[in-house]
Every structure is written in C-alpha cells, then in structure tokens.
Amino acid sequence: MSGDFDPSRIQERHLYDGLEEAPCIGEKLLLRGPAGNIEAVTSYPSVMAKEFAIAVICHPHPLHEGSMANKVVHVLSETFNGMGAPALRFNFRGVGRSDGEYAQGIGEVEDLMAVVRWFRARHPGAPLWLSGFSFGAYVVMRAHSRLGPQRLLLVAPPVSLFEFDSLPPVSVPWLIVQGGRDEIVKPLAVQEWVSRQPHPPLFRFMNDADHFFHGRMNRLRRAVEQGWARLG
C-alpha cells in the first residue's frame, strides 16, 4: 500500500460510530518520508470504541540491529492494542525497506514526524501516545515538543549514551520503565535523570530485567498497563 492516499476515503473507512470490527490488523505500509519510503505496520484492537487514542512506537538503534520487529516494540504495540488504541510501528531510515541511512537521531525525528502526520490524517482528532524503546526513546524525547502528544512512554531511555539534559522537558503524563540489570543503559544514570525532571514521570524499575527484557515480556506488559492506568 502506498503512502499516497485520499484522506477523505481513509477517514470514511476508519471513523467509528459505537463499536465495530477493526478495519485492518497487521497492515503493511510504505509511507512517504523526508528520506524516501518509510516501512510501517499498523495493528488494531479486535474491537474499536468510538473514542480512542493512537499509539506510535519507535525502535532501538538502527546500527545495532534495531527495527520495528524488535520484541519489546512488538509487545508495546500489542499492549496498546489491549488498551483499545490502534498502534503503528515503523522502521527508521536505512532499516528494512525504509530508504535513507542513519542520521544521528536528527533525521529519525523527521521520520517520526512524517509517520505521526500520516496516522493523524487517518484518525483526525485522536489523542497521540508516543513510545520509544532505547534509541527510540531518545528520538521520542527529541520530537515530543513538536508533536504535542497526550502521553509518553519511554523504555530503557539511553541517557548515558545520548545527550538528554538539553532536550525539551516533558509536561504531559509520562511513564518510564527501566531494567535494573541493563547492560547497555546505566540504570543509575536513568534514575538520576528521572530525579531531575521538573515534571516527574511515573517510574517503574524492574530489578531483574536486562536491556532487552529477556524473559520479562509479560512483566513489561503489566508494568505498562498498570502504569498507564495510574496516569489517569
């Protein structure tokens, strides 16, 4: 399916009156982005409510085998579906079928913005939830002030690997999940960064989880579900 689309036709297909069956599960897309095509996949709840948010999830580092197929990214997509939110995950430039090459998190912000514009055009007026895992969390932090989401979710934000302190502060409800045995991101650095936030996030620390949450996927899912419920 091409990123060229007629918004009026898409809206007619995806606006809901009461409860209906979801329009498409596992829809594969090639969207137009600033570096060329952006490969993306949507997933929808089995039943859609009249009012819902849309969730966009960003994947780990492109130069270290990060992609939208990452298990954490996949679990986050499923978790948001379980909350009734359509979800979209995508490959940053240079990954999979996405055109371009790695751009230090700067070009990846532009990729995210293009994807969000497309998803918002499909679901006008729906609140936006932004989520990122590892490098994806850094991209979300760089982009959030320009995109105006209603909520943020960061999983294992790489505060010890990228410059986070100069990024715009978060002013919306947000959740951070961090593993205590993370071998890539320093857990203490994440805790210290969280303590400096002017609008503190809800912080979930999983003592026995490594960076990729091996063997802890169900607990990650529950942490997000319970944290999201606490955000109100």
C-alpha positions in Angstrom: 0.0 0.0 0.0 1.4 3.4 -0.9 1.8 6.4 1.3 -0.2 8.3 -1.3 -3.8 8.2 -0.1 -7.0 10.2 -0.2 -7.7 11.3 3.4 -11.4 11.6 2.8 -11.6 7.9 1.8 -9.4 6.8 4.7 -11.5 8.7 7.2 -14.7 7.2 5.9 -13.2 3.8 6.4 -11.8 4.4 9.9 -14.3 6.6 11.7 -16.5 4.6 14.1 -20.0 5.0 15.4 -20.2 3.0 18.6 -18.4 -0.4 18.4 -17.3 -2.0 15.2 -14.8 -4.6 14.0 -11.3 -3.3 13.4 -10.6 -2.3 9.8 -7.2 -4.0 9.4 -4.7 -6.0 11.6 -1.1 -6.2 10.5 -1.5 -3.7 7.7 1.9 -3.3 5.9 2.6 0.2 4.5 5.2 2.2 2.6 4.8 5.8 3.7 6.4 8.9 2.1 9.1 10.4 4.4 11.8 13.0 4.1 14.4 10.4 3.0 12.1 8.4 0.8 9.8 5.4 1.7 9.2 4.6 5.4 8.2 1.0 6.1 5.5 0.7 8.7 3.0 -1.8 10.1 -0.3 -0.9 11.8 -2.2 -3.1 14.4 -5.7 -2.5 15.6 -7.7 -3.8 18.6 -10.2 -6.6 17.7 -13.0 -4.2 18.7 -12.8 -0.4 18.3 -14.5 2.0 20.6 -16.0 5.4 19.4 -13.2 7.3 21.2 -9.6 6.1 21.2 -6.0 7.2 21.2 -3.4 6.3 18.5 0.0 5.0 19.5 3.3 5.3 17.6 6.3 3.2 18.8 9.9 3.8 17.9 12.5 1.0 17.8 16.1 0.6 19.1 19.3 1.8 17.4 19.4 1.2 13.6 23.2 0.4 13.6 22.7 -2.3 16.2 20.0 -4.4 14.5 17.2 -2.3 15.9 14.0 -2.5 13.9 10.2 -2.5 14.2 10.4 -6.3 14.6 12.1 -5.9 18.0 10.3 -8.0 20.6 9.9 -5.1 23.0 8.4 -2.9 20.3 6.1 -5.7 19.3 4.9 -6.2 22.9 4.3 -2.4 23.3 2.2 -2.5 20.2 0.1 -5.4 21.5 -0.2 -3.7 24.9 -1.6 -0.5 23.4 -4.0 -2.6 21.3 -5.1 -4.2 24.5 -5.9 -0.7 25.8 -8.1 -0.1 22.7 -5.5 2.0 20.8 -4.5 1.5 17.2 -0.7 1.2 17.0 1.8 2.0 14.4 5.4 0.8 14.4 7.9 1.7 11.7 11.5 1.3 10.5 13.7 4.4 10.7 15.6 5.4 7.6 18.1 2.8 6.4 16.3 -0.1 8.2 14.4 -2.8 6.3 12.6 -1.3 3.3 12.9 2.3 4.6 15.0 4.5 2.4 18.0 6.6 3.5 20.7 6.0 6.1 21.3 6.5 9.8 21.2 10.2 10.7 22.3 10.5 14.4 18.7 10.8 15.7 18.1 14.0 13.8 16.8 12.5 10.6 15.0 9.9 12.6 13.0 12.7 14.3 11.8 13.8 10.8 10.8 10.1 10.1 8.7 10.0 13.3 7.1 13.3 12.4 6.1 12.1 8.9 4.7 8.9 10.4 2.6 10.8 13.0 1.3 13.2 10.4 0.1 10.2 8.3 -1.5 8.4 11.3 -3.2 11.6 12.5 -4.6 12.2 9.0 -6.1 8.7 9.1 -7.6 9.3 12.6 -8.3 13.0 12.9 -8.7 14.3 16.5 -7.5 11.1 18.2 -5.1 11.8 21.1 -1.5 10.7 20.4 0.6 8.4 22.6 4.3 8.3 21.8 6.5 5.5 22.8 10.1 4.5 22.3 12.5 1.8 23.3 16.2 2.5 23.9 17.3 4.7 20.9 13.6 5.1 20.1 13.1 6.7 23.5 15.8 9.3 22.6 14.0 10.1 19.3 10.7 10.5 21.1 12.3 12.9 23.6 13.8 14.9 20.8 10.4 15.1 19.0 7.7 15.3 21.6 7.6 19.1 22.0 7.0 19.4 18.2 4.3 16.7 18.1 2.1 17.5 21.1 1.3 14.0 22.4 -1.1 13.5 25.3 1.2 10.8 26.9 4.7 9.4 26.6 6.2 6.0 27.3 10.0 5.5 27.4 11.5 2.1 27.9 15.2 1.9 28.8 16.0 5.5 27.7 19.7 5.7 26.8 20.5 8.7 29.0 24.1 7.5 29.5 24.7 7.3 25.7 23.0 10.4 24.3 22.5 14.0 25.5 19.2 14.1 27.2 19.6 17.0 29.6 19.4 19.6 26.8 16.1 18.2 25.4 12.8 19.9 26.0 11.2 18.9 29.3 8.1 16.8 29.3 4.9 18.5 30.5 2.4 15.7 29.9 1.7 12.4 31.8 4.5 10.0 31.1 5.9 6.6 32.2 9.4 5.2 32.2 10.3 1.5 32.5 13.9 0.6 33.3 15.6 -2.7 34.0 18.0 -3.0 36.9 20.3 -5.3 35.1 20.5 -3.3 31.9 23.9 -4.0 30.3 23.7 -1.1 27.8 22.0 1.8 29.6 23.2 2.5 33.1 20.2 2.1 35.4 21.6 4.6 38.0 22.0 7.2 35.2 18.3 6.8 34.3 17.3 7.1 38.0 19.3 10.3 38.4 18.0 11.8 35.2 14.4 11.0 36.3 15.1 12.7 39.6 16.0 15.9 37.8 12.8 16.2 35.8 10.6 19.3 36.5 7.5 17.2 35.8 8.5 13.8 37.2 7.4 10.7 35.3 5.8 7.6 36.8 8.9 5.4 37.1 8.8 1.6 37.1 12.1 -0.1 38.0 12.4 -3.8 37.2 15.3 -5.1 39.3 16.0 -8.3 37.4 15.4 -7.1 33.8 18.2 -6.7 31.3 18.2 -4.2 28.4 16.0 -6.3 26.1 13.8 -7.6 28.9 14.6 -11.2 28.1 12.2 -13.5 29.9 10.4 -10.4 31.3 8.0 -9.6 28.5 4.8 -10.3 30.4 6.1 -8.3 33.3 6.9 -5.4 31.0 3.4 -5.6 29.6 1.9 -5.5 33.1 4.1 -2.6 34.1 2.9 -0.6 31.1 -0.7 -1.5 31.6 -0.7 -0.7 35.4 1.4 2.5 34.9 -0.9 3.7 32.1 -3.9 3.2 34.4 -2.2 5.2 37.1 -1.6 8.1 34.8 -5.3 8.6 34.7 
